[in-house]
Amino acid sequence: MVVPKPWIKFTVKEYMSLPEGAPYQLLDGEMISAPSSTPRHQSIAAAICRALYQFVTQNKLGQVWFAPLDVVLSNHDVAQPDLLFVSNSRSDIVTEANIQGAPDLVVEILSTATALYDREYKQGLYSRHGVREYWLVDPEAETVEVLGEAGQGLTLNAAYRRGETITSPLLQGLSIDLDQIFGQAN
């Protein structure tokens, strides 16, 4: 009789032994591979990154980074958000190798390959580990959902569509015109 092997959960140590730049994230102990992003995805990420970076640096609030950069959340979870912000007050989670803990803000740009993980697993993961604000950017629908920490996890604060301007409960004063974000990405 053949006995199936029990499912093996990989750890951060095993994940860190992968070659640098390997296209994986470690989610619940499973190595998840995603294809490289599309040019539209990259254009949207660049436009949001420019807006966030400009606002954060002008106001001396912290630092903004973009993928690939490992965010170690547990011994079985290493995410690589498309964009992330870490405030000055939490800068101790930034190490030379990676981010050790939950960023203040995470931005994920949905794709066919990642949408399920981003909307379900990662939303729960980020919520459990203390991400304060989470943006889900949908290039197809040209929308951005802004979720915020509400005492019971990340819940929807507002949904924006092309023609509207994103505001952030976390980054007071930030506003991003979605026509500029999605218009530059066509």
C-alpha positions as semicolon CSV with decimal commas, in nm:
position;residue;x (nm);y (nm);z (nm)
1;M;0,000;0,000;0,000
2;V;0,129;0,343;-0,093
3;V;0,108;0,598;0,184
4;P;0,096;0,960;0,068
5;K;0,359;1,190;0,213
6;P;0,220;1,453;0,445
7;W;0,213;1,803;0,303
8;I;0,536;1,982;0,390
9;K;0,533;2,345;0,495
10;F;0,841;2,539;0,393
11;T;0,994;2,786;0,638
12;V;1,155;3,127;0,601
13;K;1,496;2,959;0,631
14;E;1,422;2,736;0,331
15;Y;1,273;3,027;0,140
16;M;1,585;3,236;0,201
17;S;1,799;2,960;0,050
18;L;1,642;3,021;-0,295
19;P;1,855;3,207;-0,548
20;E;1,817;3,586;-0,526
21;G;1,540;3,706;-0,753
22;A;1,357;3,372;-0,762
23;P;0,993;3,452;-0,853
24;Y;0,838;3,306;-0,538
25;Q;0,646;3,412;-0,231
26;L;0,602;3,190;0,072
27;L;0,234;3,180;0,166
28;D;0,124;2,945;0,443
29;G;0,439;2,740;0,391
30;E;0,377;2,693;0,018
31;M;0,613;2,830;-0,246
32;I;0,392;3,033;-0,478
33;S;0,531;3,128;-0,818
34;A;0,379;3,402;-1,030
35;P;0,469;3,500;-1,384
36;S;0,632;3,838;-1,434
37;S;0,399;4,134;-1,446
38;T;0,262;4,288;-1,765
39;P;0,367;4,628;-1,902
40;R;0,029;4,772;-1,790
41;H;0,084;4,637;-1,438
42;Q;0,430;4,794;-1,434
43;S;0,297;5,131;-1,557
44;I;0,027;5,137;-1,288
45;A;0,278;5,037;-1,019
46;A;0,521;5,307;-1,134
47;A;0,253;5,579;-1,135
48;I;0,130;5,488;-0,785
49;C;0,487;5,457;-0,659
50;R;0,575;5,806;-0,792
51;A;0,272;5,959;-0,619
52;L;0,333;5,777;-0,289
53;Y;0,706;5,844;-0,294
54;Q;0,659;6,215;-0,363
55;F;0,404;6,255;-0,083
56;V;0,598;6,047;0,171
57;T;0,934;6,215;0,105
58;Q;0,793;6,569;0,096
59;N;0,629;6,509;0,432
60;K;0,921;6,305;0,573
61;L;0,686;6,024;0,677
62;G;0,898;5,715;0,612
63;Q;0,997;5,508;0,310
64;V;0,826;5,356;0,005
65;W;0,949;5,039;-0,166
66;F;0,841;4,826;-0,462
67;A;0,859;4,456;-0,554
68;P;1,047;4,241;-0,535
69;L;1,122;4,299;-0,167
70;D;1,059;4,030;0,094
71;V;0,820;4,109;0,378
72;V;0,865;3,840;0,644
73;L;0,541;3,805;0,842
74;S;0,583;3,464;1,005
75;N;0,794;3,152;0,983
76;H;0,571;3,034;0,695
77;D;0,479;3,364;0,524
78;V;0,701;3,587;0,310
79;A;0,509;3,820;0,080
80;Q;0,636;4,049;-0,193
81;P;0,377;4,327;-0,222
82;D;0,382;4,539;-0,536
83;L;0,433;4,853;-0,323
84;L;0,472;4,916;0,047
85;F;0,518;5,202;0,290
86;V;0,687;5,187;0,630
87;S;0,646;5,489;0,858
88;N;0,933;5,646;1,048
89;S;0,785;5,522;1,375
90;R;0,811;5,162;1,252
91;S;1,146;5,187;1,071
92;D;1,294;4,925;1,306
93;I;1,126;4,653;1,094
94;V;1,350;4,746;0,800
95;T;1,666;4,535;0,789
96;E;1,945;4,517;0,537
97;A;1,798;4,196;0,394
98;N;1,420;4,252;0,407
99;I;1,123;4,388;0,599
100;Q;1,065;4,200;0,928
101;G;0,699;4,263;1,004
102;A;0,392;4,431;0,865
103;P;0,434;4,752;0,663
104;D;0,192;5,035;0,741
105;L;0,053;5,034;0,385
106;V;0,055;4,757;0,124
107;V;-0,054;4,796;-0,240
108;E;-0,128;4,490;-0,454
109;I;-0,208;4,522;-0,823
110;L;-0,439;4,240;-0,924
111;S;-0,370;4,005;-1,212
112;T;-0,528;3,682;-1,324
113;A;-0,245;3,490;-1,157
114;T;-0,254;3,675;-0,822
115;A;-0,608;3,807;-0,767
116;L;-0,729;3,515;-0,556
117;Y;-0,426;3,527;-0,326
118;D;-0,440;3,907;-0,303
119;R;-0,813;3,924;-0,222
120;E;-0,831;3,628;0,011
121;Y;-0,514;3,487;0,160
122;K;-0,303;3,802;0,158
123;Q;-0,584;4,021;0,288
124;G;-0,622;3,788;0,587
125;L;-0,247;3,758;0,630
126;Y;-0,191;4,134;0,624
127;S;-0,484;4,184;0,859
128;R;-0,354;3,929;1,113
129;H;-0,008;4,083;1,114
130;G;-0,107;4,448;1,155
131;V;-0,099;4,615;0,813
132;R;-0,291;4,937;0,872
133;E;-0,405;5,004;0,514
134;Y;-0,431;4,778;0,209
135;W;-0,501;4,887;-0,148
136;L;-0,631;4,644;-0,410
137;V;-0,576;4,791;-0,756
138;D;-0,776;4,631;-1,039
139;P;-0,632;4,725;-1,381
140;E;-0,923;4,563;-1,568
141;A;-1,200;4,746;-1,382
142;E;-0,978;5,053;-1,330
143;T;-1,065;5,064;-0,960
144;V;-0,884;5,088;-0,629
145;E;-1,029;4,948;-0,308
146;V;-0,886;5,104;0,008
147;L;-0,914;4,879;0,312
148;G;-0,828;4,994;0,661
149;E;-0,776;4,839;1,000
150;A;-1,107;4,861;1,184
151;G;-1,048;4,662;1,501
152;Q;-1,167;4,340;1,338
153;G;-0,921;4,326;1,052
154;L;-0,894;4,506;0,723
155;T;-1,232;4,621;0,594
156;L;-1,335;4,831;0,298
157;N;-1,312;5,206;0,365
158;A;-1,379;5,323;0,010
159;A;-1,374;5,209;-0,351
160;Y;-1,255;5,447;-0,621
161;R;-1,285;5,430;-0,997
162;R;-1,133;5,612;-1,289
163;G;-1,236;5,978;-1,278
164;E;-1,208;5,987;-0,898
165;T;-0,928;6,073;-0,658
166;I;-0,796;5,830;-0,397
167;T;-0,755;5,959;-0,045
168;S;-0,587;5,767;0,231
169;P;-0,708;5,751;0,592
170;L;-0,352;5,656;0,692
171;L;-0,166;5,920;0,488
172;Q;-0,373;6,230;0,562
173;G;-0,349;6,478;0,274
174;L;-0,253;6,224;0,008
175;S;-0,468;6,236;-0,304
176;I;-0,405;6,047;-0,627
177;D;-0,601;6,110;-0,946
178;L;-0,694;5,771;-1,092
179;D;-0,711;5,916;-1,443
180;Q;-0,337;5,978;-1,412
181;I;-0,276;5,627;-1,276
182;F;-0,483;5,437;-1,530
183;G;-0,440;5,687;-1,812
184;Q;-0,060;5,650;-1,810
185;A;-0,097;5,275;-1,822
186;N;-0,282;5,242;-2,153
